[in-house]
Amino acid sequence: MILHQETPLWELILAVHPR
């Protein structure tokens, strides 16, 4: 699993479950 700064997966995850 390669994390690309152009397409951050963490932002998608954070958007799915907002605090």
NORVENUR-V169780 format. One record per residue. N is the residue number from 0. SS is DSSP state (helix for helix, strand for strand, loop for the rest). BURIAL is + if it has 16 or more other ideal C-beta (glycine too) atoms within 10 Angstrom, else -. D_CENTER is the distance of its C-alpha to the mean C-alpha in Angstrom with 1 decimal. Layout:
[[N,SS,BURIAL,D_CENTER] [N,SS,BURIAL,D_CENTER]]
This chain:
[[0,loop,-,12.6] [1,loop,-,12.0] [2,loop,-,9.1] [3,loop,-,9.8] [4,loop,-,9.6] [5,loop,-,10.4] [6,loop,-,7.4] [7,loop,-,4.4] [8,helix,-,2.5] [9,helix,-,2.2] [10,helix,-,3.1] [11,helix,-,3.7] [12,helix,-,4.8] [13,helix,-,6.4] [14,helix,-,7.8] [15,helix,-,9.2] [16,loop,-,11.0] [17,loop,-,12.0] [18,loop,-,14.5]]
